[in-house]
């Protein structure tokens, strides 16, 4: 039976958790403006990485309140 892959980060099936946290820390701790490019072929997980970052960043912000 085929497995359906959903583009929502309910679990870290692609192993992006550490990358997402690292990028969040870099962005949050930076004093000067900069640009980050998320580059890759179609289907490699760019959107999943960004959504994982969004979800983790929301959790971090909730803990700080």
PDBQT receptor file of N, H, CA, C and O in Angstrom, charges set to zero:
ATOM      1  N   UNK A   1       0.841  -1.173   0.000  1.00  0.00    +0.000 N 
ATOM      2  CA  UNK A   1       0.000   0.000   0.000  1.00  0.00    +0.000 C 
ATOM      3  C   UNK A   1       0.891   1.242   0.000  1.00  0.00    +0.000 C 
ATOM      4  O   UNK A   1       1.915   1.276   0.683  1.00  0.00    +0.000 OA
ATOM      5  N   UNK A   2       0.505   2.245  -0.755  1.00  0.00    +0.000 N 
ATOM      6  H   UNK A   2      -0.327   2.217  -1.310  1.00  0.00    +0.000 HD
ATOM      7  CA  UNK A   2       1.288   3.479  -0.871  1.00  0.00    +0.000 C 
ATOM      8  C   UNK A   2       1.137   4.334   0.376  1.00  0.00    +0.000 C 
ATOM      9  O   UNK A   2       0.071   4.376   0.989  1.00  0.00    +0.000 OA
ATOM     10  N   UNK A   3       2.205   5.007   0.740  1.00  0.00    +0.000 N 
ATOM     11  H   UNK A   3       3.072   4.973   0.241  1.00  0.00    +0.000 HD
ATOM     12  CA  UNK A   3       2.183   5.920   1.876  1.00  0.00    +0.000 C 
ATOM     13  C   UNK A   3       1.930   7.332   1.355  1.00  0.00    +0.000 C 
ATOM     14  O   UNK A   3       2.583   7.783   0.414  1.00  0.00    +0.000 OA
ATOM     15  N   UNK A   4       0.989   8.015   1.968  1.00  0.00    +0.000 N 
ATOM     16  H   UNK A   4       0.459   7.649   2.733  1.00  0.00    +0.000 HD
ATOM     17  CA  UNK A   4       0.683   9.385   1.582  1.00  0.00    +0.000 C 
ATOM     18  C   UNK A   4       1.540  10.320   2.415  1.00  0.00    +0.000 C 
ATOM     19  O   UNK A   4       1.528  10.255   3.644  1.00  0.00    +0.000 OA
ATOM     20  N   UNK A   5       2.277  11.181   1.753  1.00  0.00    +0.000 N 
ATOM     21  H   UNK A   5       2.287  11.234   0.754  1.00  0.00    +0.000 HD
ATOM     22  CA  UNK A   5       3.116  12.154   2.442  1.00  0.00    +0.000 C 
ATOM     23  C   UNK A   5       2.392  13.487   2.430  1.00  0.00    +0.000 C 
ATOM     24  O   UNK A   5       2.101  14.034   1.366  1.00  0.00    +0.000 OA
ATOM     25  N   UNK A   6       2.103  14.005   3.604  1.00  0.00    +0.000 N 
ATOM     26  H   UNK A   6       2.339  13.561   4.468  1.00  0.00    +0.000 HD
ATOM     27  CA  UNK A   6       1.388  15.268   3.740  1.00  0.00    +0.000 C 
ATOM     28  C   UNK A   6       2.403  16.361   4.015  1.00  0.00    +0.000 C 
ATOM     29  O   UNK A   6       3.370  16.151   4.749  1.00  0.00    +0.000 OA
ATOM     30  N   UNK A   7       2.183  17.528   3.426  1.00  0.00    +0.000 N 
ATOM     31  H   UNK A   7       1.397  17.698   2.831  1.00  0.00    +0.000 HD
ATOM     32  CA  UNK A   7       3.128  18.638   3.566  1.00  0.00    +0.000 C 
ATOM     33  C   UNK A   7       2.844  19.473   4.811  1.00  0.00    +0.000 C 
ATOM     34  O   UNK A   7       2.861  20.703   4.761  1.00  0.00    +0.000 OA
ATOM     35  N   UNK A   8       2.586  18.800   5.921  1.00  0.00    +0.000 N 
ATOM     36  H   UNK A   8       2.573  17.801   5.962  1.00  0.00    +0.000 HD
ATOM     37  CA  UNK A   8       2.422  19.487   7.199  1.00  0.00    +0.000 C 
ATOM     38  C   UNK A   8       3.324  18.801   8.210  1.00  0.00    +0.000 C 
ATOM     39  O   UNK A   8       3.341  17.572   8.279  1.00  0.00    +0.000 OA
ATOM     40  N   UNK A   9       4.067  19.556   8.989  1.00  0.00    +0.000 N 
ATOM     41  H   UNK A   9       4.053  20.554   8.933  1.00  0.00    +0.000 HD
ATOM     42  CA  UNK A   9       5.061  18.965   9.893  1.00  0.00    +0.000 C 
ATOM     43  C   UNK A   9       4.474  18.444  11.200  1.00  0.00    +0.000 C 
ATOM     44  O   UNK A   9       4.801  18.960  12.269  1.00  0.00    +0.000 OA
ATOM     45  N   UNK A  10       3.611  17.427  11.134  1.00  0.00    +0.000 N 
ATOM     46  H   UNK A  10       3.345  17.008  10.266  1.00  0.00    +0.000 HD
ATOM     47  CA  UNK A  10       3.080  16.854  12.358  1.00  0.00    +0.000 C 
ATOM     48  C   UNK A  10       4.137  15.994  13.043  1.00  0.00    +0.000 C 
ATOM     49  O   UNK A  10       4.128  15.839  14.265  1.00  0.00    +0.000 OA
ATOM     50  N   UNK A  11       5.023  15.451  12.266  1.00  0.00    +0.000 N 
ATOM     51  H   UNK A  11       5.030  15.578  11.274  1.00  0.00    +0.000 HD
ATOM     52  CA  UNK A  11       6.163  14.718  12.805  1.00  0.00    +0.000 C 
ATOM     53  C   UNK A  11       7.365  15.050  11.933  1.00  0.00    +0.000 C 
ATOM     54  O   UNK A  11       7.216  15.459  10.781  1.00  0.00    +0.000 OA
ATOM     55  N   UNK A  12       8.525  14.876  12.480  1.00  0.00    +0.000 N 
ATOM     56  H   UNK A  12       8.646  14.544  13.416  1.00  0.00    +0.000 HD
ATOM     57  CA  UNK A  12       9.743  15.249  11.762  1.00  0.00    +0.000 C 
ATOM     58  C   UNK A  12      10.239  14.068  10.942  1.00  0.00    +0.000 C 
ATOM     59  O   UNK A  12      11.326  13.546  11.190  1.00  0.00    +0.000 OA
ATOM     60  N   UNK A  13       9.450  13.652   9.974  1.00  0.00    +0.000 N 
ATOM     61  H   UNK A  13       8.567  14.076   9.772  1.00  0.00    +0.000 HD
ATOM     62  CA  UNK A  13       9.783  12.495   9.152  1.00  0.00    +0.000 C 
ATOM     63  C   UNK A  13      10.986  12.706   8.253  1.00  0.00    +0.000 C 
ATOM     64  O   UNK A  13      11.621  11.737   7.838  1.00  0.00    +0.000 OA
ATOM     65  N   UNK A  14      11.311  13.952   7.944  1.00  0.00    +0.000 N 
ATOM     66  H   UNK A  14      10.795  14.740   8.281  1.00  0.00    +0.000 HD
ATOM     67  CA  UNK A  14      12.451  14.243   7.078  1.00  0.00    +0.000 C 
ATOM     68  C   UNK A  14      13.710  14.599   7.865  1.00  0.00    +0.000 C 
ATOM     69  O   UNK A  14      14.762  14.837   7.272  1.00  0.00    +0.000 OA
ATOM     70  N   UNK A  15      13.612  14.637   9.187  1.00  0.00    +0.000 N 
ATOM     71  H   UNK A  15      12.757  14.444   9.669  1.00  0.00    +0.000 HD
ATOM     72  CA  UNK A  15      14.783  14.931  10.011  1.00  0.00    +0.000 C 
ATOM     73  C   UNK A  15      15.225  16.380   9.964  1.00  0.00    +0.000 C 
ATOM     74  O   UNK A  15      16.416  16.668  10.073  1.00  0.00    +0.000 OA
ATOM     75  N   UNK A  16      14.276  17.301   9.802  1.00  0.00    +0.000 N 
ATOM     76  H   UNK A  16      13.308  17.067   9.714  1.00  0.00    +0.000 HD
ATOM     77  CA  UNK A  16      14.607  18.721   9.700  1.00  0.00    +0.000 C 
ATOM     78  C   UNK A  16      14.622  19.440  11.046  1.00  0.00    +0.000 C 
ATOM     79  O   UNK A  16      14.957  20.623  11.097  1.00  0.00    +0.000 OA
ATOM     80  N   UNK A  17      14.275  18.770  12.120  1.00  0.00    +0.000 N 
ATOM     81  H   UNK A  17      14.003  17.808  12.078  1.00  0.00    +0.000 HD
ATOM     82  CA  UNK A  17      14.150  19.426  13.423  1.00  0.00    +0.000 C 
ATOM     83  C   UNK A  17      15.384  20.191  13.848  1.00  0.00    +0.000 C 
ATOM     84  O   UNK A  17      15.283  21.350  14.251  1.00  0.00    +0.000 OA
ATOM     85  N   UNK A  18      16.550  19.567  13.767  1.00  0.00    +0.000 N 
ATOM     86  H   UNK A  18      16.632  18.625  13.440  1.00  0.00    +0.000 HD
ATOM     87  CA  UNK A  18      17.786  20.238  14.180  1.00  0.00    +0.000 C 
ATOM     88  C   UNK A  18      18.140  21.393  13.259  1.00  0.00    +0.000 C 
ATOM     89  O   UNK A  18      18.611  22.435  13.715  1.00  0.00    +0.000 OA
ATOM     90  N   UNK A  19      17.912  21.209  11.954  1.00  0.00    +0.000 N 
ATOM     91  H   UNK A  19      17.530  20.363  11.584  1.00  0.00    +0.000 HD
ATOM     92  CA  UNK A  19      18.175  22.296  11.004  1.00  0.00    +0.000 C 
ATOM     93  C   UNK A  19      17.250  23.475  11.283  1.00  0.00    +0.000 C 
ATOM     94  O   UNK A  19      17.682  24.628  11.276  1.00  0.00    +0.000 OA
ATOM     95  N   UNK A  20      15.977  23.180  11.527  1.00  0.00    +0.000 N 
ATOM     96  H   UNK A  20      15.626  22.243  11.533  1.00  0.00    +0.000 HD
ATOM     97  CA  UNK A  20      14.998  24.233  11.798  1.00  0.00    +0.000 C 
ATOM     98  C   UNK A  20      15.385  25.014  13.050  1.00  0.00    +0.000 C 
ATOM     99  O   UNK A  20      15.366  26.244  13.043  1.00  0.00    +0.000 OA
ATOM    100  N   UNK A  21      15.735  24.310  14.119  1.00  0.00    +0.000 N 
ATOM    101  H   UNK A  21      15.751  23.310  14.124  1.00  0.00    +0.000 HD
ATOM    102  CA  UNK A  21      16.129  24.984  15.357  1.00  0.00    +0.000 C 
ATOM    103  C   UNK A  21      17.395  25.806  15.157  1.00  0.00    +0.000 C 
ATOM    104  O   UNK A  21      17.501  26.919  15.671  1.00  0.00    +0.000 OA
ATOM    105  N   UNK A  22      18.349  25.267  14.420  1.00  0.00    +0.000 N 
ATOM    106  H   UNK A  22      18.263  24.363  14.002  1.00  0.00    +0.000 HD
ATOM    107  CA  UNK A  22      19.582  26.006  14.154  1.00  0.00    +0.000 C 
ATOM    108  C   UNK A  22      19.329  27.284  13.382  1.00  0.00    +0.000 C 
ATOM    109  O   UNK A  22      19.874  28.335  13.721  1.00  0.00    +0.000 OA
ATOM    110  N   UNK A  23      18.508  27.204  12.348  1.00  0.00    +0.000 N 
ATOM    111  H   UNK A  23      18.065  26.350  12.073  1.00  0.00    +0.000 HD
ATOM    112  CA  UNK A  23      18.182  28.404  11.572  1.00  0.00    +0.000 C 
ATOM    113  C   UNK A  23      17.414  29.417  12.411  1.00  0.00    +0.000 C 
ATOM    114  O   UNK A  23      17.665  30.619  12.316  1.00  0.00    +0.000 OA
ATOM    115  N   UNK A  24      16.483  28.945  13.230  1.00  0.00    +0.000 N 
ATOM    116  H   UNK A  24      16.279  27.969  13.307  1.00  0.00    +0.000 HD
ATOM    117  CA  UNK A  24      15.735  29.845  14.113  1.00  0.00    +0.000 C 
ATOM    118  C   UNK A  24      16.692  30.574  15.040  1.00  0.00    +0.000 C 
ATOM    119  O   UNK A  24      16.566  31.784  15.231  1.00  0.00    +0.000 OA
ATOM    120  N   UNK A  25      17.646  29.858  15.620  1.00  0.00    +0.000 N 
ATOM    121  H   UNK A  25      17.749  28.875  15.466  1.00  0.00    +0.000 HD
ATOM    122  CA  UNK A  25      18.615  30.487  16.526  1.00  0.00    +0.000 C 
ATOM    123  C   UNK A  25      19.469  31.519  15.802  1.00  0.00    +0.000 C 
ATOM    124  O   UNK A  25      19.725  32.598  16.337  1.00  0.00    +0.000 OA
ATOM    125  N   UNK A  26      19.908  31.197  14.597  1.00  0.00    +0.000 N 
ATOM    126  H   UNK A  26      19.700  30.320  14.163  1.00  0.00    +0.000 HD
ATOM    127  CA  UNK A  26      20.714  32.144  13.822  1.00  0.00    +0.000 C 
ATOM    128  C   UNK A  26      19.912  33.408  13.537  1.00  0.00    +0.000 C 
ATOM    129  O   UNK A  26      20.409  34.520  13.709  1.00  0.00    +0.000 OA
ATOM    130  N   UNK A  27      18.672  33.231  13.101  1.00  0.00    +0.000 N 
ATOM    131  H   UNK A  27      18.268  32.327  12.961  1.00  0.00    +0.000 HD
ATOM    132  CA  UNK A  27      17.819  34.378  12.781  1.00  0.00    +0.000 C 
ATOM    133  C   UNK A  27      17.548  35.207  14.026  1.00  0.00    +0.000 C 
ATOM    134  O   UNK A  27      17.668  36.431  13.994  1.00  0.00    +0.000 OA
ATOM    135  N   UNK A  28      17.186  34.557  15.112  1.00  0.00    +0.000 N 
ATOM    136  H   UNK A  28      17.088  33.562  15.138  1.00  0.00    +0.000 HD
ATOM    137  CA  UNK A  28      16.823  35.254  16.348  1.00  0.00    +0.000 C 
ATOM    138  C   UNK A  28      18.014  35.980  16.966  1.00  0.00    +0.000 C 
ATOM    139  O   UNK A  28      17.854  37.071  17.515  1.00  0.00    +0.000 OA
ATOM    140  N   UNK A  29      19.203  35.391  16.885  1.00  0.00    +0.000 N 
ATOM    141  H   UNK A  29      19.334  34.505  16.439  1.00  0.00    +0.000 HD
ATOM    142  CA  UNK A  29      20.369  35.953  17.559  1.00  0.00    +0.000 C 
ATOM    143  C   UNK A  29      21.158  36.942  16.714  1.00  0.00    +0.000 C 
ATOM    144  O   UNK A  29      22.137  37.514  17.194  1.00  0.00    +0.000 OA
ATOM    145  N   UNK A  30      20.759  37.152  15.477  1.00  0.00    +0.000 N 
ATOM    146  H   UNK A  30      19.964  36.687  15.087  1.00  0.00    +0.000 HD
ATOM    147  CA  UNK A  30      21.500  38.049  14.591  1.00  0.00    +0.000 C 
ATOM    148  C   UNK A  30      21.211  39.509  14.920  1.00  0.00    +0.000 C 
ATOM    149  O   UNK A  30      20.066  39.891  15.165  1.00  0.00    +0.000 OA
ATOM    150  N   UNK A  31      22.269  40.316  14.923  1.00  0.00    +0.000 N 
ATOM    151  H   UNK A  31      23.198  40.006  14.724  1.00  0.00    +0.000 HD
ATOM    152  CA  UNK A  31      22.122  41.746  15.170  1.00  0.00    +0.000 C 
ATOM    153  C   UNK A  31      21.964  42.545  13.885  1.00  0.00    +0.000 C 
ATOM    154  O   UNK A  31      21.465  43.670  13.916  1.00  0.00    +0.000 OA
ATOM    155  N   UNK A  32      22.375  41.989  12.772  1.00  0.00    +0.000 N 
ATOM    156  H   UNK A  32      22.780  41.075  12.747  1.00  0.00    +0.000 HD
ATOM    157  CA  UNK A  32      22.296  42.731  11.513  1.00  0.00    +0.000 C 
ATOM    158  C   UNK A  32      21.415  41.982  10.513  1.00  0.00    +0.000 C 
ATOM    159  O   UNK A  32      21.275  40.763  10.605  1.00  0.00    +0.000 OA
ATOM    160  N   UNK A  33      20.823  42.699   9.565  1.00  0.00    +0.000 N 
ATOM    161  H   UNK A  33      20.937  43.690   9.490  1.00  0.00    +0.000 HD
ATOM    162  CA  UNK A  33      19.971  42.043   8.573  1.00  0.00    +0.000 C 
ATOM    163  C   UNK A  33      20.777  41.148   7.632  1.00  0.00    +0.000 C 
ATOM    164  O   UNK A  33      21.934  41.438   7.329  1.00  0.00    +0.000 OA
ATOM    165  N   UNK A  34      20.170  40.081   7.180  1.00  0.00    +0.000 N 
ATOM    166  H   UNK A  34      19.230  39.845   7.426  1.00  0.00    +0.000 HD
ATOM    167  CA  UNK A  34      20.803  39.169   6.235  1.00  0.00    +0.000 C 
ATOM    168  C   UNK A  34      19.718  38.398   5.501  1.00  0.00    +0.000 C 
ATOM    169  O   UNK A  34      18.540  38.495   5.843  1.00  0.00    +0.000 OA
ATOM    170  N   UNK A  35      20.108  37.646   4.509  1.00  0.00    +0.000 N 
ATOM    171  H   UNK A  35      21.065  37.566   4.231  1.00  0.00    +0.000 HD
ATOM    172  CA  UNK A  35      19.178  36.858   3.707  1.00  0.00    +0.000 C 
ATOM    173  C   UNK A  35      19.567  35.390   3.773  1.00  0.00    +0.000 C 
ATOM    174  O   UNK A  35      20.748  35.048   3.728  1.00  0.00    +0.000 OA
ATOM    175  N   UNK A  36      18.573  34.533   3.880  1.00  0.00    +0.000 N 
ATOM    176  H   UNK A  36      17.613  34.811   3.916  1.00  0.00    +0.000 HD
ATOM    177  CA  UNK A  36      18.785  33.089   3.845  1.00  0.00    +0.000 C 
ATOM    178  C   UNK A  36      18.039  32.552   2.632  1.00  0.00    +0.000 C 
ATOM    179  O   UNK A  36      16.880  32.899   2.408  1.00  0.00    +0.000 OA
ATOM    180  N   UNK A  37      18.693  31.718   1.859  1.00  0.00    +0.000 N 
ATOM    181  H   UNK A  37      19.635  31.436   2.040  1.00  0.00    +0.000 HD
ATOM    182  CA  UNK A  37      18.044  31.071   0.724  1.00  0.00    +0.000 C 
ATOM    183  C   UNK A  37      17.827  29.599   1.026  1.00  0.00    +0.000 C 
ATOM    184  O   UNK A  37      18.749  28.903   1.451  1.00  0.00    +0.000 OA
ATOM    185  N   UNK A  38      16.624  29.132   0.810  1.00  0.00    +0.000 N 
ATOM    186  H   UNK A  38      15.875  29.697   0.465  1.00  0.00    +0.000 HD
ATOM    187  CA  UNK A  38      16.310  27.709   0.944  1.00  0.00    +0.000 C 
ATOM    188  C   UNK A  38      16.172  27.176  -0.481  1.00  0.00    +0.000 C 
ATOM    189  O   UNK A  38      15.148  27.383  -1.132  1.00  0.00    +0.000 OA
ATOM    190  N   UNK A  39      17.196  26.497  -0.953  1.00  0.00    +0.000 N 
ATOM    191  H   UNK A  39      18.027  26.328  -0.424  1.00  0.00    +0.000 HD
ATOM    192  CA  UNK A  39      17.257  26.069  -2.347  1.00  0.00    +0.000 C 
ATOM    193  C   UNK A  39      17.238  24.551  -2.454  1.00  0.00    +0.000 C 
ATOM    194  O   UNK A  39      17.810  23.855  -1.615  1.00  0.00    +0.000 OA
ATOM    195  N   UNK A  40      16.589  24.049  -3.474  1.00  0.00    +0.000 N 
ATOM    196  H   UNK A  40      16.124  24.614  -4.155  1.00  0.00    +0.000 HD
ATOM    197  CA  UNK A  40      16.573  22.613  -3.715  1.00  0.00    +0.000 C 
ATOM    198  C   UNK A  40      15.596  22.271  -4.810  1.00  0.00    +0.000 C 
ATOM    199  O   UNK A  40      14.743  23.079  -5.175  1.00  0.00    +0.000 OA
ATOM    200  N   UNK A  41      15.724  21.075  -5.329  1.00  0.00    +0.000 N 
ATOM    201  H   UNK A  41      16.417  20.419  -5.032  1.00  0.00    +0.000 HD
ATOM    202  CA  UNK A  41      14.817  20.605  -6.369  1.00  0.00    +0.000 C 
ATOM    203  C   UNK A  41      13.412  20.420  -5.812  1.00  0.00    +0.000 C 
ATOM    204  O   UNK A  41      13.196  20.408  -4.600  1.00  0.00    +0.000 OA
ATOM    205  N   UNK A  42      12.462  20.275  -6.735  1.00  0.00    +0.000 N 
ATOM    206  H   UNK A  42      12.638  20.285  -7.719  1.00  0.00    +0.000 HD
ATOM    207  CA  UNK A  42      11.084  20.054  -6.358  1.00  0.00    +0.000 C 
ATOM    208  C   UNK A  42      10.985  18.768  -5.535  1.00  0.00    +0.000 C 
ATOM    209  O   UNK A  42      11.533  17.731  -5.911  1.00  0.00    +0.000 OA
ATOM    210  N   UNK A  43      10.282  18.854  -4.412  1.00  0.00    +0.000 N 
ATOM    211  H   UNK A  43       9.837  19.696  -4.107  1.00  0.00    +0.000 HD
ATOM    212  CA  UNK A  43      10.014  17.664  -3.620  1.00  0.00    +0.000 C 
ATOM    213  C   UNK A  43      11.058  17.288  -2.591  1.00  0.00    +0.000 C 
ATOM    214  O   UNK A  43      10.936  16.240  -1.957  1.00  0.00    +0.000 OA
ATOM    215  N   UNK A  44      12.095  18.119  -2.399  1.00  0.00    +0.000 N 
ATOM    216  H   UNK A  44      12.194  18.971  -2.914  1.00  0.00    +0.000 HD
ATOM    217  CA  UNK A  44      13.140  17.750  -1.440  1.00  0.00    +0.000 C 
ATOM    218  C   UNK A  44      12.832  18.214  -0.019  1.00  0.00    +0.000 C 
ATOM    219  O   UNK A  44      13.537  17.837   0.917  1.00  0.00    +0.000 OA
ATOM    220  N   UNK A  45      11.781  19.036   0.157  1.00  0.00    +0.000 N 
ATOM    221  H   UNK A  45      11.208  19.343  -0.604  1.00  0.00    +0.000 HD
ATOM    222  CA  UNK A  45      11.371  19.396   1.512  1.00  0.00    +0.000 C 
ATOM    223  C   UNK A  45      11.546  20.848   1.898  1.00  0.00    +0.000 C 
ATOM    224  O   UNK A  45      11.556  21.160   3.089  1.00  0.00    +0.000 OA
ATOM    225  N   UNK A  46      11.686  21.743   0.943  1.00  0.00    +0.000 N 
ATOM    226  H   UNK A  46      11.678  21.489  -0.025  1.00  0.00    +0.000 HD
ATOM    227  CA  UNK A  46      11.864  23.169   1.265  1.00  0.00    +0.000 C 
ATOM    228  C   UNK A  46      10.684  23.704   2.072  1.00  0.00    +0.000 C 
ATOM    229  O   UNK A  46      10.866  24.347   3.106  1.00  0.00    +0.000 OA
ATOM    230  N   UNK A  47       9.487  23.434   1.593  1.00  0.00    +0.000 N 
ATOM    231  H   UNK A  47       9.339  22.911   0.753  1.00  0.00    +0.000 HD
ATOM    232  CA  UNK A  47       8.292  23.904   2.295  1.00  0.00    +0.000 C 
ATOM    233  C   UNK A  47       8.160  23.216   3.643  1.00  0.00    +0.000 C 
ATOM    234  O   UNK A  47       7.774  23.852   4.624  1.00  0.00    +0.000 OA
ATOM    235  N   UNK A  48       8.471  21.945   3.706  1.00  0.00    +0.000 N 
ATOM    236  H   UNK A  48       8.785  21.429   2.909  1.00  0.00    +0.000 HD
ATOM    237  CA  UNK A  48       8.407  21.222   4.979  1.00  0.00    +0.000 C 
ATOM    238  C   UNK A  48       9.379  21.811   5.989  1.00  0.00    +0.000 C 
ATOM    239  O   UNK A  48       9.044  21.937   7.167  1.00  0.00    +0.000 OA
ATOM    240  N   UNK A  49      10.578  22.173   5.544  1.00  0.00    +0.000 N 
ATOM    241  H   UNK A  49      10.849  22.071   4.587  1.00  0.00    +0.000 HD
ATOM    242  CA  UNK A  49      11.546  22.809   6.437  1.00  0.00    +0.000 C 
ATOM    243  C   UNK A  49      10.995  24.128   6.957  1.00  0.00    +0.000 C 
ATOM    244  O   UNK A  49      11.073  24.402   8.154  1.00  0.00    +0.000 OA
ATOM    245  N   UNK A  50      10.442  24.942   6.074  1.00  0.00    +0.000 N 
ATOM    246  H   UNK A  50      10.379  24.719   5.101  1.00  0.00    +0.000 HD
ATOM    247  CA  UNK A  50       9.915  26.241   6.488  1.00  0.00    +0.000 C 
ATOM    248  C   UNK A  50       8.740  26.080   7.452  1.00  0.00    +0.000 C 
ATOM    249  O   UNK A  50       8.615  26.840   8.412  1.00  0.00    +0.000 OA
ATOM    250  N   UNK A  51       7.896  25.111   7.203  1.00  0.00    +0.000 N 
ATOM    251  H   UNK A  51       7.997  24.493   6.423  1.00  0.00    +0.000 HD
ATOM    252  CA  UNK A  51       6.754  24.884   8.107  1.00  0.00    +0.000 C 
ATOM    253  C   UNK A  51       7.212  24.318   9.444  1.00  0.00    +0.000 C 
ATOM    254  O   UNK A  51       6.632  24.632  10.484  1.00  0.00    +0.000 OA
ATOM    255  N   UNK A  52       8.241  23.494   9.424  1.00  0.00    +0.000 N 
ATOM    256  H   UNK A  52       8.712  23.239   8.579  1.00  0.00    +0.000 HD
ATOM    257  CA  UNK A  52       8.813  22.996  10.674  1.00  0.00    +0.000 C 
ATOM    258  C   UNK A  52       9.389  24.155  11.471  1.00  0.00    +0.000 C 
ATOM    259  O   UNK A  52       9.211  24.230  12.686  1.00  0.00    +0.000 OA
ATOM    260  N   UNK A  53      10.084  25.064  10.783  1.00  0.00    +0.000 N 
ATOM    261  H   UNK A  53      10.229  25.003   9.796  1.00  0.00    +0.000 HD
ATOM    262  CA  UNK A  53      10.624  26.248  11.458  1.00  0.00    +0.000 C 
ATOM    263  C   UNK A  53       9.499  27.089  12.053  1.00  0.00    +0.000 C 
ATOM    264  O   UNK A  53       9.605  27.559  13.186  1.00  0.00    +0.000 OA
ATOM    265  N   UNK A  54       8.434  27.278  11.300  1.00  0.00    +0.000 N 
ATOM    266  H   UNK A  54       8.348  26.897  10.379  1.00  0.00    +0.000 HD
ATOM    267  CA  UNK A  54       7.300  28.071  11.777  1.00  0.00    +0.000 C 
ATOM    268  C   UNK A  54       6.692  27.448  13.034  1.00  0.00    +0.000 C 
ATOM    269  O   UNK A  54       6.391  28.147  14.002  1.00  0.00    +0.000 OA
ATOM    270  N   UNK A  55       6.518  26.133  13.007  1.00  0.00    +0.000 N 
ATOM    271  H   UNK A  55       6.763  25.565  12.221  1.00  0.00    +0.000 HD
ATOM    272  CA  UNK A  55       5.930  25.430  14.149  1.00  0.00    +0.000 C 
ATOM    273  C   UNK A  55       6.845  25.513  15.375  1.00  0.00    +0.000 C 
ATOM    274  O   UNK A  55       6.378  25.795  16.479  1.00  0.00    +0.000 OA
ATOM    275  N   UNK A  56       8.144  25.267  15.185  1.00  0.00    +0.000 N 
ATOM    276  H   UNK A  56       8.523  25.038  14.288  1.00  0.00    +0.000 HD
ATOM    277  CA  UNK A  56       9.083  25.317  16.302  1.00  0.00    +0.000 C 
ATOM    278  C   UNK A  56       9.213  26.735  16.849  1.00  0.00    +0.000 C 
ATOM    279  O   UNK A  56       9.323  26.922  18.061  1.00  0.00    +0.000 OA
ATOM    280  N   UNK A  57       9.204  27.726  15.975  1.00  0.00    +0.000 N 
ATOM    281  H   UNK A  57       9.115  27.574  14.991  1.00  0.00    +0.000 HD
ATOM    282  CA  UNK A  57       9.306  29.108  16.419  1.00  0.00    +0.000 C 
ATOM    283  C   UNK A  57       8.082  29.499  17.245  1.00  0.00    +0.000 C 
ATOM    284  O   UNK A  57       8.207  30.232  18.226  1.00  0.00    +0.000 OA
ATOM    285  N   UNK A  58       6.915  29.022  16.863  1.00  0.00    +0.000 N 
ATOM    286  H   UNK A  58       6.813  28.427  16.066  1.00  0.00    +0.000 HD
ATOM    287  CA  UNK A  58       5.700  29.295  17.636  1.00  0.00    +0.000 C 
ATOM    288  C   UNK A  58       5.808  28.691  19.029  1.00  0.00    +0.000 C 
ATOM    289  O   UNK A  58       5.413  29.320  20.011  1.00  0.00    +0.000 OA
ATOM    290  N   UNK A  59       6.339  27.475  19.121  1.00  0.00    +0.000 N 
ATOM    291  H   UNK A  59       6.660  26.964  18.323  1.00  0.00    +0.000 HD
ATOM    292  CA  UNK A  59       6.502  26.827  20.425  1.00  0.00    +0.000 C 
ATOM    293  C   UNK A  59       7.504  27.588  21.288  1.00  0.00    +0.000 C 
ATOM    294  O   UNK A  59       7.292  27.747  22.490  1.00  0.00    +0.000 OA
ATOM    295  N   UNK A  60       8.592  28.059  20.685  1.00  0.00    +0.000 N 
ATOM    296  H   UNK A  60       8.765  27.931  19.708  1.00  0.00    +0.000 HD
ATOM    297  CA  UNK A  60       9.599  28.824  21.427  1.00  0.00    +0.000 C 
ATOM    298  C   UNK A  60       8.981  30.105  21.960  1.00  0.00    +0.000 C 
ATOM    299  O   UNK A  60       9.188  30.457  23.122  1.00  0.00    +0.000 OA
ATOM    300  N   UNK A  61       8.221  30.808  21.124  1.00  0.00    +0.000 N 
ATOM    301  H   UNK A  61       8.053  30.523  20.181  1.00  0.00    +0.000 HD
ATOM    302  CA  UNK A  61       7.591  32.054  21.540  1.00  0.00    +0.000 C 
ATOM    303  C   UNK A  61       6.560  31.829  22.633  1.00  0.00    +0.000 C 
ATOM    304  O   UNK A  61       6.427  32.665  23.526  1.00  0.00    +0.000 OA
ATOM    305  N   UNK A  62       5.828  30.721  22.588  1.00  0.00    +0.000 N 
ATOM    306  H   UNK A  62       5.937  30.042  21.863  1.00  0.00    +0.000 HD
ATOM    307  CA  UNK A  62       4.857  30.422  23.635  1.00  0.00    +0.000 C 
ATOM    308  C   UNK A  62       5.552  30.157  24.964  1.00  0.00    +0.000 C 
ATOM    309  O   UNK A  62       5.044  30.554  26.012  1.00  0.00    +0.000 OA
ATOM    310  N   UNK A  63       6.707  29.493  24.939  1.00  0.00    +0.000 N 
ATOM    311  H   UNK A  63       7.120  29.170  24.087  1.00  0.00    +0.000 HD
ATOM    312  CA  UNK A  63       7.447  29.208  26.170  1.00  0.00    +0.000 C 
ATOM    313  C   UNK A  63       7.998  30.477  26.806  1.00  0.00    +0.000 C 
ATOM    314  O   UNK A  63       8.156  30.538  28.025  1.00  0.00    +0.000 OA
ATOM    315  N   UNK A  64       8.291  31.484  26.001  1.00  0.00    +0.000 N 
ATOM    316  H   UNK A  64       8.163  31.435  25.010  1.00  0.00    +0.000 HD
ATOM    317  CA  UNK A  64       8.863  32.725  26.526  1.00  0.00    +0.000 C 
ATOM    318  C   UNK A  64       7.820  33.613  27.189  1.00  0.00    +0.000 C 
ATOM    319  O   UNK A  64       8.178  34.516  27.945  1.00  0.00    +0.000 OA
ATOM    320  N   UNK A  65       6.547  33.378  26.925  1.00  0.00    +0.000 N 
ATOM    321  H   UNK A  65       6.256  32.644  26.311  1.00  0.00    +0.000 HD
ATOM    322  CA  UNK A  65       5.487  34.227  27.491  1.00  0.00    +0.000 C 
ATOM    323  C   UNK A  65       5.253  33.948  28.936  1.00  0.00    +0.000 C 
ATOM    324  O   UNK A  65       4.396  34.578  29.556  1.00  0.00    +0.000 OA
TER     325      UNK A  65
